[in-house]
Amino acid sequence: MKRSTVIIRVLCTVLAIAAVCAVFCAAFSGCASETKSDGKPSVVVTVFPIYDWVKQIAGDRVDITLLLDSGVDLHSYQPSADDVVKISTADLFVFVGGESDAWVDDIVAGAKNDDLIPLDLIDELGDRAKEEEIKEGMQAEEEEGEEEEEGPEYDEHIWLSLKNASVLCGAIAEKLCAIDPDGSDVYNGAASDYVSKLDELDKEYEKAVGEAKIKTVLFGDRFPFRYLVDDYGLDYYAAYVGCSAESEASFETVAFLAAKVDELNLPAIFQIETANGQLAETVRAATEKKDQKILTLDSLQSSVKEDVESGKSYLETMRKNLEVLKEALG
């Protein structure tokens, strides 16, 4: 998803001012100096996969706050004044990083909390982080300016790789040990056990894809699964990149995708959990056979508070995604 440098700078400036004002006001209302009544370390995270990783590693030893718990998209989220206070008074703040989290630096800098440890997961991935990709037939977003981008735009859906998850859980455990040294054995032990489960599921994916007859997935939707398909050597086609704000595909995009379904004899067209199904159905209607299944993969980016309360987990969701993938790959 491309955005002009000018717009990004304006947004960051506005957010920086809002962040400083929020923390300043909170200090005088007593919010910023609020103490933890239970004595537990405080961890604030942005998205559900990170929340679940921390929960699996730390259990009840820390207080965890999930900021994006109302289904809001990572790419359009803007922190409220209350969110700024939660971050500013935390011991550990774990976030995805990348363009959508450009607001983080100003808030952390203005936190006036020397004990706050920020953990940028895209930075933690290093060379494993992938830049956004415009694939053949994919509808690119219109540019909002002519300025050149200041740096690479990373695909922010880093959690949709079990291999990434193993690396990142190790980094989270390390930071938990830093804020709570007495719990180091607990964190390291739980992280080791959890990473073993991630690695086991990763091997199941490798086996399923290795045995599959079909090696291509096609999305009549946004495509946040690049990390996953790259992990297992799958090819893909999609209407938009994973963080696209586009809502209507052009005739050319629909025609290209339908032709690919026919050319590759694909039995299924994918969509993500937030889709209304219209685009996938439009692509199917443009194919020769018009009998493909429309399957849904959960990108884990729209989870809400109720999902957390009902016990939804990262590992189980990725396992369900594997079963759906098997259905499509044959």
NUPA-243301 format. One record per residue (C-alpha): residue number from 1; residue in one letter; z negated, y, x negated. Coordinates in steps of 0.25 Angstrom, whole numbers, plus 5000, padded with zeros to 4 digits. Each point is the difference from the previous one (the first is absolute). Last residue first. Example, Ala and Ser with C-alpha at 12.3 -4.5 7.8 and 13.67 -1.06 7.14 Angstrom:
2
(2; S; (4971; 4996; 4945))
(1; A; (4998; 4986; 5006))
This chain:
330
(330; G; (5012; 4875; 5025))
(329; L; (4998; 5014; 4994))
(328; A; (4997; 5006; 5014))
(327; E; (4989; 4991; 5004))
(326; K; (4994; 4999; 4986))
(325; L; (4999; 5015; 5000))
(324; V; (4991; 5000; 5013))
(323; E; (4991; 4990; 4994))
(322; L; (4999; 5008; 4987))
(321; N; (4996; 5012; 5008))
(320; K; (4989; 4993; 5007))
(319; R; (4995; 4997; 4986))
(318; M; (5001; 5014; 4996))
(317; T; (4992; 5004; 5012))
(316; E; (4989; 4989; 4997))
(315; L; (4999; 5006; 4986))
(314; Y; (4999; 5015; 5004))
(313; S; (4989; 4997; 5011))
(312; K; (4999; 5003; 5015))
(311; G; (4985; 4998; 5003))
(310; S; (5000; 5006; 5014))
(309; E; (4992; 5012; 4996))
(308; V; (5011; 5003; 4989))
(307; D; (5011; 4998; 5010))
(306; E; (4993; 5009; 5010))
(305; K; (4999; 5011; 4989))
(304; V; (5015; 5000; 4999))
(303; S; (5010; 4994; 4992))
(302; S; (5014; 5007; 4999))
(301; Q; (5003; 4997; 4985))
(300; L; (4998; 4985; 4999))
(299; S; (5015; 4998; 4999))
(298; D; (5000; 4989; 5011))
(297; L; (5013; 4993; 5001))
(296; T; (5007; 4999; 5014))
(295; L; (5011; 4990; 5004))
(294; I; (5012; 5003; 5008))
(293; K; (5007; 4987; 5002))
(292; Q; (5015; 5000; 4999))
(291; D; (5009; 4996; 5012))
(290; K; (5010; 5011; 5001))
(289; K; (5010; 4991; 4994))
(288; E; (5010; 5010; 4995))
(287; T; (4991; 5011; 4996))
(286; A; (4999; 5014; 5007))
(285; A; (4989; 4996; 5010))
(284; R; (4991; 4995; 4989))
(283; V; (5001; 5014; 4993))
(282; T; (4996; 5006; 5013))
(281; E; (4989; 4991; 5002))
(280; A; (4994; 5003; 4986))
(279; L; (5002; 5015; 5003))
(278; Q; (4993; 4999; 5014))
(277; G; (4988; 4991; 4995))
(276; N; (4989; 5010; 5003))
(275; A; (4996; 4999; 4985))
(274; T; (4986; 5002; 4995))
(273; E; (4998; 4985; 4995))
(272; I; (5013; 5000; 4991))
(271; Q; (5013; 4995; 5004))
(270; F; (5009; 4988; 4996))
(269; I; (5013; 4994; 5004))
(268; A; (5001; 4985; 5001))
(267; P; (5010; 4989; 4999))
(266; L; (5008; 5006; 4989))
(265; N; (5014; 4995; 4999))
(264; L; (5003; 5008; 4987))
(263; E; (5012; 5007; 5004))
(262; D; (4996; 5001; 5015))
(261; V; (4986; 5006; 4996))
(260; K; (5007; 5009; 4990))
(259; A; (5010; 5005; 5011))
(258; A; (4988; 5003; 5009))
(257; L; (4994; 5008; 4989))
(256; F; (5012; 5008; 4996))
(255; A; (5003; 5003; 5015))
(254; V; (4986; 5005; 5002))
(253; T; (5001; 5009; 4988))
(252; E; (5013; 5005; 5003))
(251; F; (4996; 5003; 5015))
(250; S; (4989; 5009; 4994))
(249; A; (4985; 4995; 5001))
(248; E; (4990; 5008; 5008))
(247; S; (4986; 5002; 4996))
(246; E; (5000; 5006; 4986))
(245; A; (4987; 5002; 4994))
(244; S; (5002; 4991; 4988))
(243; C; (4989; 4994; 4993))
(242; G; (5005; 4986; 4999))
(241; V; (5015; 5003; 4997))
(240; Y; (5009; 5000; 5012))
(239; A; (5009; 4991; 5008))
(238; A; (4998; 4988; 4991))
(237; Y; (5007; 4989; 4991))
(236; Y; (4992; 4990; 4991))
(235; D; (5002; 4991; 4989))
(234; L; (4988; 4990; 4996))
(233; G; (4996; 4997; 4986))
(232; Y; (4985; 4997; 5003))
(231; D; (4993; 5012; 4995))
(230; D; (5011; 5009; 5003))
(229; V; (5000; 4996; 5015))
(228; L; (4985; 5004; 5000))
(227; Y; (5001; 5013; 4993))
(226; R; (5011; 5004; 5008))
(225; F; (4993; 4998; 5013))
(224; P; (4999; 5014; 5006))
(223; F; (5013; 4999; 5007))
(222; R; (5002; 5009; 5012))
(221; D; (5007; 4994; 5011))
(220; G; (5011; 4990; 5004))
(219; F; (4996; 4992; 4988))
(218; L; (5008; 4989; 4993))
(217; V; (4994; 4989; 4992))
(216; T; (5009; 4993; 4989))
(215; K; (4997; 4987; 4993))
(214; I; (5004; 4990; 5011))
(213; K; (4998; 4985; 4997))
(212; A; (4986; 5001; 4997))
(211; E; (4993; 4990; 4990))
(210; G; (4997; 5011; 4989))
(209; V; (4996; 5010; 5011))
(208; A; (4990; 4990; 5005))
(207; K; (4995; 4996; 4986))
(206; E; (4999; 5014; 4995))
(205; Y; (4992; 5005; 5013))
(204; E; (4991; 4988; 4999))
(203; K; (4997; 5004; 4985))
(202; D; (4997; 5014; 5004))
(201; L; (4990; 4994; 5010))
(200; E; (4993; 4993; 4989))
(199; D; (5000; 5012; 4991))
(198; L; (4994; 5009; 5011))
(197; K; (4989; 4989; 5003))
(196; S; (4997; 5000; 4985))
(195; V; (4999; 5015; 5000))
(194; Y; (4989; 4999; 5010))
(193; D; (4992; 4991; 4992))
(192; S; (5001; 5008; 4988))
(191; A; (4997; 5013; 5008))
(190; A; (4988; 4994; 5006))
(189; G; (4994; 4996; 4986))
(188; N; (5004; 5013; 4994))
(187; Y; (4993; 5008; 5011))
(186; V; (4988; 4991; 5001))
(185; D; (4998; 5000; 4985))
(184; S; (5002; 5015; 4999))
(183; G; (4990; 5003; 5011))
(182; D; (4989; 5007; 4991))
(181; P; (5011; 5008; 4994))
(180; D; (5003; 5007; 5013))
(179; I; (5010; 5012; 4998))
(178; A; (5006; 4994; 4988))
(177; C; (5000; 4986; 5005))
(176; L; (5007; 5004; 5013))
(175; K; (5011; 5007; 4991))
(174; E; (5002; 4986; 4992))
(173; A; (5001; 4993; 5014))
(172; I; (5010; 5010; 5005))
(171; A; (5009; 4998; 4987))
(170; G; (4999; 4984; 5002))
(169; C; (5004; 5002; 5014))
(168; L; (5012; 5008; 4996))
(167; V; (5006; 4989; 4991))
(166; S; (4998; 4989; 5010))
(165; A; (5006; 5009; 5011))
(164; N; (5012; 5003; 4992))
(163; K; (5003; 4986; 4999))
(162; L; (4998; 4998; 5015))
(161; S; (5010; 5011; 5002))
(160; L; (5000; 5008; 5013))
(159; W; (4988; 5008; 4995))
(158; I; (5010; 5009; 4992))
(157; H; (5006; 5006; 5012))
(156; E; (5001; 5014; 4993))
(155; D; (5014; 4998; 4995))
(154; Y; (5000; 5010; 4989))
(153; E; (5007; 5014; 4999))
(152; P; (5003; 5003; 4986))
(151; G; (4998; 5014; 4995))
(150; E; (5002; 5014; 5002))
(149; E; (5011; 4999; 5011))
(148; E; (5012; 5009; 4998))
(147; E; (5001; 5012; 5009))
(146; E; (5011; 5000; 5011))
(145; G; (4992; 5000; 5012))
(144; E; (4996; 4992; 5012))
(143; E; (5008; 4988; 4997))
(142; E; (5004; 4991; 5011))
(141; E; (4994; 4986; 5000))
(140; A; (5008; 4988; 4995))
(139; Q; (5006; 4990; 5010))
(138; M; (5001; 4987; 4992))
(137; G; (5013; 4993; 5000))
(136; E; (4999; 4996; 4985))
(135; K; (4985; 5002; 4996))
(134; I; (4993; 5014; 4997))
(133; E; (4989; 4996; 4991))
(132; E; (4986; 5006; 4999))
(131; E; (4994; 4999; 4986))
(130; K; (4992; 4988; 4996))
(129; A; (4986; 4999; 4995))
(128; R; (4998; 4988; 4991))
(127; D; (5002; 5009; 4988))
(126; G; (4986; 5006; 5002))
(125; L; (4993; 4993; 5011))
(124; E; (4987; 5008; 4998))
(123; D; (5008; 5013; 5002))
(122; I; (5005; 4995; 5013))
(121; L; (4985; 4996; 5003))
(120; D; (4994; 5014; 4998))
(119; L; (4985; 4998; 4999))
(118; P; (4991; 5012; 5001))
(117; I; (4986; 4999; 4995))
(116; L; (4991; 5010; 5006))
(115; D; (4987; 5002; 4991))
(114; D; (5003; 5014; 4996))
(113; N; (5001; 5005; 5014))
(112; K; (5004; 5014; 5001))
(111; A; (5011; 4995; 5010))
(110; G; (5011; 5010; 4997))
(109; A; (5007; 4992; 4989))
(108; V; (5000; 4988; 5009))
(107; I; (5005; 5008; 5012))
(106; D; (5011; 5006; 4992))
(105; D; (5005; 4987; 4994))
(104; V; (5000; 4993; 5013))
(103; W; (5010; 5008; 5007))
(102; A; (5012; 4993; 4993))
(101; D; (4996; 4987; 5007))
(100; S; (5013; 4999; 5007))
(99; E; (5008; 5002; 4987))
(98; G; (4993; 4989; 4992))
(97; G; (4986; 4995; 5000))
(96; V; (4995; 4988; 5008))
(95; F; (4985; 5005; 5002))
(94; V; (4986; 4995; 4995))
(93; F; (4989; 5011; 5000))
(92; L; (4987; 4995; 4994))
(91; D; (4986; 5006; 5000))
(90; A; (5003; 5008; 5012))
(89; T; (4995; 5015; 5004))
(88; S; (5014; 5006; 4998))
(87; I; (5007; 4989; 5007))
(86; K; (4992; 5001; 5012))
(85; V; (5000; 5015; 5000))
(84; V; (5015; 5000; 4999))
(83; D; (5001; 4990; 5012))
(82; D; (4991; 5010; 5009))
(81; A; (5010; 5011; 4997))
(80; S; (5011; 4992; 5004))
(79; P; (5010; 4993; 4990))
(78; Q; (5015; 5000; 5003))
(77; Y; (5007; 4987; 5003))
(76; S; (5015; 5000; 5002))
(75; H; (5004; 4990; 4989))
(74; L; (4988; 4991; 5002))
(73; D; (5004; 4999; 5015))
(72; V; (4989; 5002; 5010))
(71; G; (4995; 4988; 5007))
(70; S; (4986; 5005; 5002))
(69; D; (4992; 4994; 4988))
(68; L; (5006; 5008; 4989))
(67; L; (4987; 5005; 4993))
(66; L; (4993; 4987; 4998))
(65; T; (4986; 5002; 4996))
(64; I; (4993; 4989; 4992))
(63; D; (4985; 5000; 4998))
(62; V; (4997; 4990; 4988))
(61; R; (4992; 4987; 4998))
(60; D; (5005; 4995; 5014))
(59; G; (5011; 4992; 4994))
(58; A; (5004; 5006; 4987))
(57; I; (5013; 4992; 4996))
(56; Q; (5005; 4996; 5014))
(55; K; (4996; 5013; 5006))
(54; V; (5007; 5008; 4988))
(53; W; (5013; 4992; 5003))
(52; D; (4999; 5002; 5015))
(51; Y; (4999; 5015; 4998))
(50; I; (5011; 5000; 4990))
(49; P; (5009; 4992; 5010))
(48; F; (4996; 5010; 5012))
(47; V; (5004; 5013; 4993))
(46; T; (4993; 5012; 4995))
(45; V; (4987; 4996; 4993))
(44; V; (4986; 5006; 4999))
(43; V; (4989; 4992; 4993))
(42; S; (4985; 5004; 5000))
(41; P; (4990; 4993; 4992))
(40; K; (4988; 4995; 5008))
(39; G; (4987; 5007; 5001))
(38; D; (4999; 4998; 5015))
(37; S; (4997; 5014; 5004))
(36; K; (5012; 5005; 4991))
(35; T; (4997; 5015; 4998))
(34; E; (5008; 5011; 5006))
(33; S; (5002; 5012; 4991))
(32; A; (5014; 5002; 5004))
(31; C; (4996; 5000; 5015))
(30; G; (4989; 5010; 4999))
(29; S; (5007; 5011; 5008))
(28; F; (5001; 5009; 4988))
(27; A; (5006; 4989; 4991))
(26; A; (5009; 4996; 5011))
(25; C; (5006; 5014; 5001))
(24; F; (5004; 5000; 4985))
(23; V; (5005; 4986; 5001))
(22; A; (5009; 5003; 5011))
(21; C; (5005; 5013; 4994))
(20; V; (5003; 4993; 4987))
(19; A; (5008; 4990; 5007))
(18; A; (5008; 5010; 5009))
(17; I; (5004; 5008; 4988))
(16; A; (5005; 4987; 4993))
(15; L; (5007; 4996; 5013))
(14; V; (5008; 5013; 5001))
(13; T; (5003; 4999; 4985))
(12; C; (5005; 4986; 5001))
(11; L; (5008; 5002; 5012))
(10; V; (5007; 5012; 4994))
(9; R; (5003; 4992; 4987))
(8; I; (5005; 4989; 5008))
(7; I; (5009; 5009; 5008))
(6; V; (5006; 5006; 4987))
(5; T; (5002; 4987; 4993))
(4; S; (5009; 4996; 5011))
(3; R; (4998; 4986; 5007))
(2; K; (5007; 4987; 4998))
(1; M; (4995; 4987; 5006))
